[in-house]
Amino acid sequence: MAMLNRVHLNGLRAVETVARLGSLAAAAAELNVSVSAVSQQVKRTEKQLGQALFERTPGALVPTEFGTAFTARLSAGFRELAQAVALADEANECTLVVSVAPAFASKWLLPRLSRHFARHPNVLLRIDASARVADLDRSDIDIAIRLGDGKWPGDRAELLLAQEVFPVCAPSIAARLKSIGDLAQTCAITDERAMFSWDGWFEAAGVAPVTFQKGARFTDPMLCLESAIAGHGVMLAWQLLTADALADGRLVAPFGIRAESGLGYWLVTSATSSESRKVRDFKAWIREEIEATMAQFRALDSAA
């Protein structure tokens, strides 16, 4: 491998292209450089090798005996390099990178991914679980799922689900809540980074705000959820965070009233790039899963 250090790769590319196409002009067109640049690269490579690769004739460059053997090996080598790059392209085509907040990924997306694997077995999903807003034009992320108002300059956003908020608690606490006023006897579990407050829910319920007992405070909604499941108090939650815990009975939504938060989950892609098949397939799949989740909520509403 050390011998390669004395020969420039660009020169080898020029030599191989001239030998394969038969002329400086054709090689220059394929390499997108000038004819003189190709000629200089060939001469420089011959000097570095200490061997003549071509005989100069009035009509063309004709490989010497050594040049014929040499360029045959070069062509084989460049084919191997092209196949190596193609492997990387194929891997990229078959890998879907999804940026999503950790709470969304853990509490809703992850339990449903097996159905995406079954439907699209050739697509490898890589989940980038982070609260940061990724730059879709300067990363390998194919699609992001974001919570917000849908306004991210330079990106294309499609509403996935409008976020609604509502109280949830363990069944043991729900049994003591006969009316909204009874919330005053419970502890509020607070997400300090929440983008909404209890005031909006009380307004939707048509009652004056209630003063809670002091409860646990967290900077992570997943911890709030686990605290609510453990029976520490009442949490103001939303559909996708609590769907599975409500469905299996670990949590109860005691009042059946949901308030619009003014926010939503959005499917976000770069506005400067066309969408690939794997992105379109993911969008179709996740919309089906969202509809199935909301059907669970409608069933809970009917049961109440």
C-alpha atoms as one frame of an Amber mdcrd trajectory, in Angstrom:
protein
   0.000   0.000   0.000   2.926   2.342   0.671   3.824   2.306  -3.063   0.508
   4.034  -3.794   1.702   7.119  -1.957   3.968   8.052  -4.874   1.152   7.979
  -7.434  -1.762  10.436  -7.339  -5.252   8.911  -7.476  -6.467  11.591  -9.915
  -3.686  10.619 -12.296  -4.643   6.962 -12.106  -8.269   7.882 -12.844  -7.143
   9.867 -15.887  -4.994   6.979 -17.173  -7.787   4.417 -16.720 -10.363   6.636
 -18.409  -8.145   7.388 -21.411  -7.350   3.680 -21.846 -11.016   2.698 -21.551
 -12.415   5.422 -23.861  -9.521   5.610 -26.289  -8.987   9.379 -26.431  -8.088
  12.406 -24.340 -11.220  14.257 -25.432 -13.583  11.477 -24.372 -11.783  11.108
 -21.057 -11.953  14.859 -20.458 -15.718  14.826 -21.079 -16.307  11.973 -18.610
 -14.074  13.500 -15.931 -15.494  16.988 -16.530 -12.062  18.594 -16.957 -10.132
  20.015 -19.885  -8.221  17.921 -22.430  -4.954  19.562 -21.386  -5.647  18.659
 -17.727  -6.088  14.996 -18.660  -2.924  15.065 -20.774  -0.935  16.558 -17.876
  -2.312  13.956 -15.441  -1.276  11.126 -17.785   2.250  12.539 -18.254   2.632
  13.074 -14.486   1.558   9.501 -13.753   3.979   8.088 -16.325   6.742  10.076
 -14.655   5.743   8.844 -11.198   5.696   5.235 -12.424   8.846   5.535 -14.499
   7.083   3.755 -17.357   5.435   4.873 -20.588   1.775   3.946 -20.587   0.774
   5.185 -24.031   2.311   5.596 -27.444   1.492   8.981 -28.925   0.131   8.609
 -32.453  -1.450  11.292 -34.666  -4.916   9.840 -34.137  -4.925   8.653 -30.509
  -3.056   7.438 -27.463  -2.353   3.706 -27.820  -1.494   1.751 -24.660   1.983
   0.247 -24.579   2.385  -3.412 -23.621   2.985  -2.343 -20.037   0.132   0.175
 -20.272  -2.291  -2.525 -21.406  -1.525  -4.736 -18.400  -1.422  -1.769 -16.036
  -4.727  -0.226 -17.088  -6.483  -3.603 -17.013  -5.615  -3.817 -13.299  -6.652
  -0.183 -12.836 -10.058  -0.824 -14.406 -10.629  -3.803 -12.111  -9.617  -1.710
  -9.113 -11.920   1.171  -9.981 -14.800  -1.268 -10.486 -14.192  -2.561  -6.960
 -14.159   1.003  -5.640 -17.416   1.776  -7.448 -19.019  -1.321  -5.941 -17.842
  -0.278  -2.473 -19.456   3.146  -2.884 -22.594   1.465  -4.215 -22.775  -0.567
  -1.002 -22.843   2.671   0.972 -25.550   4.081  -1.294 -27.592   0.908  -0.905
 -27.263   1.058   2.873 -28.420   4.667   2.857 -31.380   3.805   0.633 -32.446
   1.022   3.009 -31.964   2.975   6.244 -34.633   5.399   7.443 -33.444   7.887
  10.069 -36.255   9.333  12.189 -35.710  12.214  14.616 -38.150  12.166  17.525
 -38.395  13.309  21.146 -37.486  10.599  23.699 -40.958  10.578  25.323 -42.689
  10.054  21.978 -40.219   7.352  21.001 -40.404   5.454  24.287 -44.074   5.662
  25.179 -45.770   5.485  21.795 -43.514   4.787  18.818 -41.348   1.964  20.153
 -44.189  -0.468  21.046 -45.505  -0.175  17.471 -42.299  -0.472  15.463 -42.626
  -4.239  14.987 -45.524  -3.578  12.628 -43.326  -1.299  10.505 -40.623  -3.982
  10.451 -43.187  -6.541   9.288 -44.559  -4.304   6.546 -41.184  -3.033   5.310
 -38.622  -5.737   6.164 -35.970  -4.236   3.858 -35.954  -0.880   5.653 -33.723
  -0.500   8.683 -35.069   2.130  11.074 -32.645   4.270  13.048 -34.308   6.381
  15.729 -32.533   9.610  16.662 -34.181  10.227  20.058 -33.382  13.795  21.002
 -35.244  16.874  22.185 -33.185  19.124  19.911 -34.595  20.431  16.633 -32.410
  18.770  14.011 -31.217  20.580  10.886 -32.680  18.357   8.180 -30.536  19.924
   5.436 -27.262  19.267   7.265 -27.770  15.807   8.712 -28.643  12.265   7.663
 -32.136  12.542   9.169 -34.860  11.632   6.665 -37.910  12.719   8.673 -38.630
  14.305  12.055 -41.663  14.071  14.317 -41.954  17.366  16.176 -44.320  18.856
  18.705 -45.122  22.501  18.063 -47.074  24.896  15.891 -45.794  23.547  12.570
 -43.675  26.606  11.783 -40.075  25.635  11.118 -38.510  27.816   8.388 -36.933
  25.818   5.584 -38.830  22.635   6.443 -42.006  21.018   5.134 -44.487  20.161
   7.922 -47.653  18.029   7.774 -49.950  17.788  10.780 -50.000  14.283  12.237
 -52.187  14.860  15.315 -53.497  17.912  17.145 -52.444  17.642  20.773 -55.175
  17.546  23.413 -54.472  17.654  27.154 -56.427  16.076  30.007 -55.905  14.857
  33.603 -54.783  11.280  34.223 -54.111   9.381  37.419 -53.949   5.898  38.885
 -57.291   4.088  39.345 -56.969   4.348  43.129 -56.924   8.139  42.919 -59.610
   8.300  40.227 -61.984   6.454  42.567 -61.867   9.450  44.939 -62.546  12.068
  42.237 -66.319  12.470  42.100 -66.119  16.008  40.688 -63.500  18.385  39.315
 -63.512  20.208  42.654 -62.108  17.063  44.276 -58.827  17.779  42.476 -58.120
  20.236  45.310 -57.531  17.206  47.559 -54.910  15.706  45.215 -51.316  16.465
  44.354 -50.408  17.831  40.934 -47.538  16.117  39.141 -45.823  18.865  37.177
 -43.707  18.755  34.033 -41.598  21.900  34.379 -40.878  21.978  30.638 -44.478
  21.568  29.487 -45.662  23.895  26.702 -49.188  24.109  28.179 -50.831  24.663
  31.573 -53.853  23.551  33.621 -55.661  26.841  32.960 -56.584  25.787  29.426
 -58.062  22.534  30.642 -60.131  24.186  33.390 -61.427  26.652  30.785 -62.444
  23.791  28.491 -64.187  22.129  31.452 -66.073  25.348  32.161 -64.981  25.606
  35.784 -62.742  27.879  37.837 -59.156  26.681  38.312 -58.561  24.464  41.333
 -55.598  24.833  43.661 -53.833  21.495  43.975 -51.832  20.090  46.831 -48.099
  20.379  46.196 -46.766  17.375  44.335 -43.664  16.093  42.551 -42.042  18.173
  39.831 -39.984  16.774  36.973 -38.167  18.019  33.902 -39.099  14.944  31.864
 -42.654  13.925  30.857 -41.750  10.235  31.059 -40.955  10.638  34.757 -44.237
  12.484  35.240 -46.037   9.580  33.614 -44.359   6.982  35.796 -45.135   9.075
  38.879 -48.811   9.198  37.905 -48.885   5.422  37.332 -47.303   4.953  40.778
 -50.212   6.853  42.335 -48.389  10.029  43.362 -51.059  12.397  42.034 -52.729
  13.769  38.923 -50.875  14.688  35.743 -52.002  16.859  32.848 -51.113  14.598
  29.945 -51.838  14.077  26.237 -52.941  11.313  23.881 -49.742   9.732  22.633
 -47.950   9.820  25.980 -50.730   7.986  27.813 -52.476   5.878  25.149 -51.076
   2.504  26.199 -51.329   3.145  29.956 -54.979   4.147  29.542 -55.710   1.151
  27.322 -54.331  -1.385  29.819 -55.807   0.300  32.883 -52.656   1.565  34.569
 -54.071   5.074  34.206 -57.552   6.569  34.152 -58.768   9.842  32.590 -61.361
  10.598  35.309 -63.356  13.397  33.694 -63.443  12.579  29.980 -62.730  16.204
  29.045 -59.888  17.014  26.658 -58.688  20.539  25.854 -56.885  21.724  22.740
 -53.354  22.802  23.534 -52.778  24.806  20.342 -49.905  22.448  19.514 -49.639
  19.332  17.416 -47.395  16.517  16.303 -46.018  17.186  12.848 -44.224  15.100
  10.241 -41.319  17.284   9.126 -39.034  16.880   6.107 -36.617  19.157   4.290
 -38.343  21.553   1.909 -35.352  21.397  -0.438 -35.325  17.629  -0.955 -37.760
  15.320  -2.681 -39.243  12.581  -0.506 -38.018   9.045  -0.975 -40.234   5.985
  -1.119 -39.164   4.927   2.374 -40.288   8.306   3.780 -43.649   8.129   2.023
 -44.160   4.586   3.283 -43.291   5.635   6.838 -45.780   8.498   6.681 -48.553
   6.183   5.522 -47.734   3.642   8.226 -47.585   6.118  11.099 -50.873   7.754
  10.080 -52.519   4.326  10.278 -51.050   3.817  13.743 -52.268   7.230  14.880
 -55.778   6.415  13.658 -55.702   3.118  15.577 -54.647   4.964  18.740 -57.401
   7.532  18.370 -59.910   4.724  17.855 -58.896   3.505  21.333 -59.684   6.936
  22.743 -63.067   6.969  21.053 -63.783   3.569  22.591 -62.818   4.870  26.038
 -65.083   7.905  25.543 -67.982   5.619  24.600 -67.388   3.399  27.618 -67.417
   6.428  29.904
